[in-house]
Amino acid sequence: MKKIIITLIFASLFIGAYAQGIYNDGVYIVSGSGSYWVVDNGDFTLTSASPANLAQMANLTIAADASITLPATTYLTVSGTLANNSGTDGLVLQSNASGSASLIQSNNAVEATQQRHLTGSTNLEAMTYHLVSVPITPASSSLSELFTGAYLYDFNVASDDWHGLGGSLTTPLDETRGYMVYVPEASHNYTFTGPMNGGAFTALTTHGGSGNNLVPNPYPSAIDWGASSGWTKTNVNNAVYIWPSGGSNYASYVDGVAANGGSRYIPAGQAFFVKTSASSPVLSMTNEVRVHSSQAFFKAGDELPDVLRILATSNGMSDEAVVRFTNQATPLADGDYDAWKMTGTEGAPQLSTLSSDNQPLAINSLPYMEEAYVVPMNFAMAANGSVELLFNIQSFAPAVTIHLRDELANTTTNLRTQNRYTFQHTDGAAEARFKLLFGGAIGTDEPVANPIRQWITGNTLYISAPELTGQQAVVTVYNLVGQALCQHQVVLGELNTLELQATPGAVLVETKSVDGSRVLTTKGIIIK
């Protein structure tokens, strides 16, 4: 068979704009009706100028002995029927270091050959692991020989850890779950032949251990975790987690916010973690979640307001934690708006903040409140070394004060004036070292009328009065019937902390400058 390559560069979204047929040595394409047919003998290679120039067809039939090849990074949508009468050789989706071909078709079980390019390393400590799917229909009797030459692992939900599948090439694989592979060479192209997934698909999810489940993107295109329809998530949290090959910590995404470079778009061939919240979980999807995306084996969207990003770096590795504010969230760990912390590479920084019920979170969503917040922040690292924390607070209104409290060093840093903080870490040190102190009315640009701001957390009173630095003030604690319980004198500054020795319960705290010109009264609850 003589190979014929016909290259089409599309200037519009619909190649139906071409009204003539093309006949060349057995390849015939008819476009006048909006349908494309490949008949007789011949090979056809689709090329588009860029991902934005999407090739889109109503129907496509590949005749026996004919074939179509989609080179890496080309996109094709067949909105009607895709029929392949030439078997797995008749439709080839290629992949290379730049990405993979992307196909969106409406019907299920179309025979094809799908390639997946994976990077690797001969250094087994390089962490170039990939979470992968087996992108053919369930019950295809897939075997571990698909990943010949790679180290292959499945994930045990009950024990919350990895299980090596050994060197056998005949171990059955389950297309409804994800796997992890390590390629012990610079790169390798793996090939999957068989019927492609189209239409409804249900991933295997069970509830046990920490609830973590590794599930596949089963389609020959990317999927959109944030799609408005097409998902069924029963007893499944709203965050997704992906391991970035060569990275040091998991990337996560939930409700428009990403950490460590996570994204709502999950590439073809990619597996990802979800967390179940109760027994009998269900995660299923339909064609409505499918998209063409240039997201490479995984980019965060536009940044939302009132989002604090903390990046910890040490020993050439990093981790990111995010605190964001939204009206829909609660202080408790919430499966719809929070992403739990998943531990990454041994020896890498591990950063998380705690919900009010002490759950470690990678993305911590909190409700807006006029009162200030104290958010505990944990740090761990199985190594000694210098650690730098970089804080991005640009999305907050200038009236909001944000401080970092280092309980071990007994220091408080104004992150408005100093957004980098460096400290020495010792392996085994207590994780509960830091607190993030948010002062002011978050979510508003209105100026603060009183230069004194204060709030109570536990039995600690925090007073922020940078405009009155150096002035003396008297702090008096009253019970709710007006009896004075204790009194303290302080010198005001950027941030004062005062341990209140009053009886636990609801109190009123009055801070008054010595000349009496500035008075602030705050209601709080002392907890010991």
PyMOL commands that set and color helices and strands:
alter all, ss='L'
color gray80, all
select helices_A, chain A and resi 15-17+87-90+144-147+287-289+466-468
alter helices_A, ss='H'
color red, helices_A
select strands_A, chain A and resi 22-24+27-29+36-38+42-45+55-57+60-62+66-70+75-78+82-84+91-93+95-96+99-100+102-105+111-119+129-132+151-156+161-164+179-182+187-195+201-203+212-216+222-224+231-234+240-242+251-254+257-259+265-266+271-275+282-285+290-291+307-314+317-325+339-340+350-354+360-366+373-380+385-392+401-406+411-414+420-425+434-439+453-457+460-464+472-478+484-491+496-499+505-513+519-526
alter strands_A, ss='S'
color yellow, strands_A
deselect
rebuild
show_as cartoon
